[in-house]
Amino acid sequence: MQIGSRRCLINPHSGTGDHAEGVRRAMGARGFAVTETDGAADTVELAREAGSVGASTLAVCGGDGTINDALRGLYRADALGDVTLSVLPAGTANLLAGTLGVTSLDHGIELSDTGEVRAIDVGVAEGTDGADEADAGAAEPFLVSCIAGLPADASTATSGELKERFGTLAFLVTGARETMAFDGLDVRVESPARSWTGEATCVLVGNARKFVEEGGQADMEDGRFDVAVVEAMPAPGLAVEAALHRLLGEGTDGVTHFRAGHLQVESDEGPITFSRDGEVSTHERLDFRALPRALDVRVGEGYDLDPASQ
């Protein structure tokens, strides 16, 4: 196998930022051509190039945002079905890695060329910024989730210090703060499975994340999103309910839950802030579609093929 057919991209600034040299040595020894990236745009372009030249495997070292940057590059090269993605978790939350059963950076390196390969769903979101369909923006892929509303706003306000101190709970800490100043969203959510109109605190579209019900991991191979619409509620109540849901796994009243392969989220009262795997954008409407089993990934033994059975 030619070394160029297996590539590794390293974000040297992810997480604690002390992993790059060790990953470079380890992946080089496994026959990967290793490159350190210089920001999100560089990661997108390097991944696009890897897909365009026919790389067989792309290992990506970083957090969920870095993985999404690489996914965008593969999507732009129309190479989702041609390249096997290996995740080397080096971020703060590493939500995707946890879902795939990749428990640590060393584990990701071990799996990069030996792990079982599974075909998983890819979410695609396309924004519209005006009444004219010509205003539609470029379609962008995601693997974990896309969130509209309060959690999206909270993700933009969450500092690196909070992430370092609290990990995945940093977004909850910031969310409780942001709740006090959040007015809610007047939105319409349309899908073949369910429609919803009203004032919402947030709309959550999960590909690798299951919202409410049992919680935990969503089925990434069923061609459907896990969708939750959280109705507007008084700020103190929301903070308490969010804490119960995130920390204790309790159910929450005022949540509409369904699964759908495609849906639209829109508002007539100005643009909505969306956070797509941590990438923030604003649109008056976002159209979602799931691409069933469109991407091959390396997974660990902890990858759950039937999370609903637990």
C-alpha positions as CSV (number, residue, x, y, z in Angstrom):
1,M,0.0,0.0,0.0
2,Q,1.4,3.4,-0.9
3,I,1.8,5.8,2.0
4,G,-0.3,8.4,0.2
5,S,-3.4,6.2,0.4
6,R,-3.5,6.6,4.2
7,R,-3.4,10.1,5.6
8,C,-3.6,11.6,9.0
9,L,-4.5,15.1,9.9
10,I,-3.6,16.5,13.3
11,N,-5.1,19.6,14.9
12,P,-2.2,20.5,17.3
13,H,-4.4,23.0,19.2
14,S,-7.2,20.6,20.2
15,G,-7.7,19.8,23.9
16,T,-4.6,20.4,26.0
17,G,-2.5,20.8,22.9
18,D,0.3,18.4,23.9
19,H,-0.5,15.5,21.7
20,A,0.8,16.4,18.2
21,E,4.3,15.0,18.4
22,G,3.3,11.7,19.9
23,V,0.5,11.2,17.3
24,R,2.9,12.1,14.5
25,R,5.4,9.4,15.5
26,A,2.7,6.8,16.2
27,M,0.8,7.3,13.0
28,G,4.0,7.6,10.9
29,A,5.1,4.3,12.2
30,R,1.7,2.8,11.0
31,G,2.3,4.0,7.4
32,F,0.2,7.2,7.5
33,A,1.3,10.4,5.7
34,V,0.9,12.9,8.6
35,T,0.1,16.6,8.3
36,E,-0.6,19.2,11.1
37,T,-3.4,21.5,10.2
38,D,-3.5,25.3,10.4
39,G,-7.0,26.1,11.4
40,A,-10.5,24.9,10.2
41,A,-10.2,26.1,6.6
42,D,-6.9,24.2,6.2
43,T,-8.4,21.0,7.6
44,V,-11.3,21.3,5.2
45,E,-9.0,21.7,2.3
46,L,-6.6,19.0,3.3
47,A,-9.5,16.5,3.7
48,R,-10.9,17.6,0.4
49,E,-7.6,16.9,-1.3
50,A,-7.3,13.5,0.4
51,G,-10.7,12.6,-1.0
52,S,-9.9,13.9,-4.4
53,V,-6.7,11.9,-4.8
54,G,-8.3,8.7,-3.7
55,A,-7.0,8.2,-0.2
56,S,-8.3,5.0,1.3
57,T,-8.2,6.1,5.0
58,L,-8.3,9.5,6.6
59,A,-7.4,9.6,10.3
60,V,-8.3,12.9,12.0
61,C,-6.8,13.9,15.4
62,G,-8.8,16.6,17.2
63,G,-12.1,17.3,18.8
64,D,-15.6,17.1,17.3
65,G,-15.1,20.4,15.4
66,T,-12.0,19.2,13.7
67,I,-13.7,16.0,12.7
68,N,-16.5,18.0,11.2
69,D,-14.0,20.2,9.3
70,A,-12.6,17.0,7.8
71,L,-16.1,15.7,7.0
72,R,-16.9,18.9,5.2
73,G,-13.8,18.4,3.0
74,L,-14.7,14.8,2.2
75,Y,-18.2,15.9,1.4
76,R,-17.0,18.7,-1.0
77,A,-14.8,16.1,-2.8
78,D,-17.8,13.8,-3.1
79,A,-15.7,11.2,-1.4
80,L,-17.9,10.1,1.6
81,G,-18.3,6.6,0.2
82,D,-14.7,6.2,-0.8
83,V,-12.7,7.1,2.3
84,T,-12.7,5.3,5.6
85,L,-12.6,7.8,8.5
86,S,-10.6,7.0,11.7
87,V,-11.2,9.3,14.7
88,L,-8.3,10.1,17.1
89,P,-10.0,12.0,20.0
90,A,-7.9,14.9,21.3
91,G,-10.6,17.5,22.1
92,T,-12.6,18.3,25.2
93,A,-15.9,16.6,24.7
94,N,-15.1,14.0,22.0
95,L,-18.8,13.2,21.6
96,L,-18.4,11.4,18.3
97,A,-15.5,9.3,19.5
98,G,-17.5,8.1,22.5
99,T,-20.4,7.1,20.3
100,L,-18.1,5.1,18.1
101,G,-16.5,3.3,21.0
102,V,-13.2,5.1,20.8
103,T,-12.2,5.5,24.4
104,S,-8.9,7.4,24.2
105,L,-6.4,8.9,21.9
106,D,-4.2,5.8,22.2
107,H,-7.2,3.6,21.5
108,G,-8.0,5.7,18.4
109,I,-4.5,5.2,17.1
110,E,-4.7,1.5,17.7
111,L,-8.0,1.3,15.8
112,S,-6.9,3.6,12.9
113,D,-6.0,0.7,10.7
114,T,-7.3,-2.4,12.5
115,G,-10.7,-1.4,13.9
116,E,-14.0,-2.8,12.5
117,V,-15.4,-0.7,9.7
118,R,-19.1,0.3,10.0
119,A,-21.1,2.4,7.5
120,I,-22.9,5.2,9.4
121,D,-25.4,7.9,8.6
122,V,-24.4,11.5,7.7
123,G,-26.6,14.4,8.3
124,V,-26.7,17.3,5.8
125,A,-28.1,20.8,6.6
126,E,-28.8,23.4,3.9
127,G,-29.6,27.0,5.0
128,T,-32.0,29.5,3.4
129,D,-31.5,33.2,4.4
130,G,-34.5,34.8,2.6
131,A,-37.8,34.1,0.9
132,D,-36.0,33.5,-2.4
133,E,-34.8,29.9,-2.8
134,A,-31.8,31.4,-4.6
135,D,-30.6,32.5,-1.2
136,A,-30.0,28.9,-0.1
137,G,-26.5,28.4,1.2
138,A,-24.1,25.5,0.6
139,A,-25.2,22.2,2.1
140,E,-23.0,21.2,5.0
141,P,-22.6,17.7,6.7
142,F,-22.6,16.8,10.3
143,L,-22.2,13.6,12.4
144,V,-23.2,14.4,16.0
145,S,-26.0,17.0,16.0
146,C,-27.4,20.3,14.9
147,I,-29.0,22.5,17.5
148,A,-31.1,25.6,17.1
149,G,-31.8,28.0,19.9
150,L,-30.5,28.2,23.4
151,P,-27.8,25.4,23.3
152,A,-26.6,26.9,20.0
153,D,-26.2,30.3,21.6
154,A,-24.6,28.7,24.7
155,S,-22.1,26.9,22.5
156,T,-20.9,30.3,21.1
157,A,-20.5,31.7,24.7
158,T,-18.7,28.7,26.2
159,S,-15.1,29.6,27.0
160,G,-12.1,27.4,26.6
161,E,-11.6,27.7,30.4
162,L,-15.1,26.3,31.1
163,K,-14.6,23.4,28.7
164,E,-11.3,22.6,30.3
165,R,-12.8,22.7,33.8
166,F,-16.2,21.0,33.1
167,G,-15.8,19.1,29.8
168,T,-19.2,18.3,28.3
169,L,-20.9,20.0,31.3
170,A,-19.5,23.4,30.2
171,F,-22.4,23.8,27.8
172,L,-24.9,23.2,30.5
173,V,-23.2,25.7,32.8
174,T,-23.2,28.3,30.1
175,G,-26.8,27.3,29.1
176,A,-28.1,28.1,32.6
177,R,-26.5,31.5,32.4
178,E,-27.8,32.2,28.9
179,T,-31.3,31.1,29.8
180,M,-32.0,34.2,31.8
181,A,-31.6,36.4,28.7
182,F,-33.1,34.1,26.1
183,D,-36.5,35.1,24.6
184,G,-37.3,31.8,22.8
185,L,-37.9,31.0,19.2
186,D,-41.0,31.3,17.1
187,V,-40.5,28.3,14.8
188,R,-42.1,25.8,12.5
189,V,-40.7,22.3,12.3
190,E,-42.0,20.2,9.4
191,S,-41.3,16.5,8.7
192,P,-43.3,13.5,7.3
193,A,-43.3,12.1,10.8
194,R,-44.4,15.2,12.8
195,S,-45.1,19.0,12.5
196,W,-44.8,21.5,15.3
197,T,-45.4,25.3,15.4
198,G,-45.0,27.6,18.4
199,E,-42.5,29.2,20.7
200,A,-39.5,26.9,21.5
201,T,-36.5,27.2,23.7
202,C,-34.5,25.0,21.3
203,V,-34.8,22.4,18.5
204,L,-32.3,19.5,18.6
205,V,-31.6,17.3,15.6
206,G,-29.4,14.4,16.6
207,N,-27.5,11.9,14.4
208,A,-25.2,10.4,17.0
209,R,-27.0,11.9,20.0
210,K,-30.4,10.7,21.3
211,F,-32.4,13.5,23.0
212,V,-34.9,12.7,25.8
213,E,-36.6,9.3,26.1
214,E,-33.9,6.9,27.1
215,G,-31.1,9.3,26.4
216,G,-27.6,8.3,25.3
217,Q,-26.6,7.1,21.9
218,A,-28.8,7.4,18.8
219,D,-28.9,4.7,16.1
220,M,-26.4,5.9,13.5
221,E,-27.4,3.3,10.9
222,D,-31.2,3.7,10.6
223,G,-31.3,6.7,8.2
224,R,-33.2,8.9,10.7
225,F,-32.5,11.8,13.0
226,D,-33.5,11.9,16.6
227,V,-35.4,15.2,17.0
228,A,-36.6,17.0,20.1
229,V,-38.5,20.3,20.3
230,V,-38.2,21.9,23.7
231,E,-41.1,24.2,24.3
232,A,-40.5,27.7,25.9
233,M,-40.7,27.7,29.7
234,P,-39.8,30.0,32.5
235,A,-36.1,30.5,32.8
236,P,-35.6,29.0,36.3
237,G,-37.7,26.0,35.4
238,L,-35.7,25.5,32.3
239,A,-32.4,25.5,34.1
240,V,-33.6,23.0,36.6
241,E,-35.2,20.7,34.0
242,A,-32.0,20.9,31.8
243,A,-29.9,19.9,34.8
244,L,-32.2,17.0,35.6
245,H,-32.2,15.8,32.0
246,R,-28.5,16.1,31.4
247,L,-27.2,14.9,34.8
248,L,-29.9,12.5,36.1
249,G,-31.6,11.2,33.0
250,E,-35.0,12.3,34.1
251,G,-37.8,12.9,31.5
252,T,-38.8,16.5,30.8
253,D,-42.4,17.8,30.2
254,G,-42.9,20.1,27.3
255,V,-40.8,18.1,24.9
256,T,-42.0,16.9,21.5
257,H,-39.9,14.0,20.3
258,F,-39.9,12.1,17.0
259,R,-37.6,10.6,14.4
260,A,-37.4,11.6,10.7
261,G,-35.1,11.1,7.7
262,H,-35.6,14.7,6.7
263,L,-37.2,17.9,8.1
264,Q,-37.2,21.7,8.0
265,V,-36.8,24.2,10.8
266,E,-37.7,27.8,10.0
267,S,-38.8,31.1,11.4
268,D,-40.6,34.2,10.0
269,E,-39.2,36.5,12.8
270,G,-35.6,36.7,11.8
271,P,-32.6,34.3,11.5
272,I,-32.0,31.4,14.0
273,T,-28.7,30.5,15.4
274,F,-27.7,26.9,14.6
275,S,-24.8,25.0,16.0
276,R,-23.8,22.1,13.7
277,D,-21.2,19.9,15.4
278,G,-20.1,23.2,17.1
279,E,-20.0,25.1,13.8
280,V,-22.3,28.2,14.3
281,S,-24.3,29.8,11.5
282,T,-27.6,31.8,11.2
283,H,-30.4,31.0,8.8
284,E,-34.1,31.8,8.5
285,R,-34.6,28.1,7.5
286,L,-32.5,25.0,7.6
287,D,-33.4,21.9,5.6
288,F,-32.1,18.6,7.0
289,R,-31.7,15.3,5.3
290,A,-30.0,12.1,6.4
291,L,-27.7,10.2,4.1
292,P,-28.2,6.5,5.2
293,R,-24.9,4.7,5.9
294,A,-23.0,7.1,3.7
295,L,-19.6,7.1,5.6
296,D,-17.3,4.2,6.6
297,V,-15.7,4.7,10.0
298,R,-13.5,2.6,12.3
299,V,-15.2,1.7,15.5
300,G,-14.3,0.1,18.9
301,E,-15.8,-2.8,20.7
302,G,-18.0,-0.3,22.7
303,Y,-19.9,0.8,19.5
304,D,-23.5,-0.2,20.2
305,L,-25.3,-1.5,17.1
306,D,-28.7,-1.5,18.9
307,P,-28.7,1.3,21.5
308,A,-32.5,1.1,21.9
309,S,-32.1,-2.4,23.4
310,Q,-30.3,-1.2,26.5
